Amino acid sequence: MEKTDLFPPEIKPVYVGWFETVWFDCGWAYEWRVWFDGQLWRDGPDGWALSDQNVTWRGLKEQTT
């Protein structure tokens, strides 16, 4: 599936669910999936809120069922 471009942290997703995120640290970029609950980024649907909510993210270009 095709992915969107990266969105900056000040733009939040419209949908609740899993998103691919990109974290930058010391010149390195790390990618992994995190959950957006409609307000906060979390480590899973019932998980802890991430301590750093400044998340650069991307999703799928088309909604899946």
Secondary structure, 3 states (H helix, E strand, C coil): CCECCCECCCCCCCCCEEEEEEEEECCEEEEEEEEECCCCEECCCCCCECCCCCCEEECECCCCC
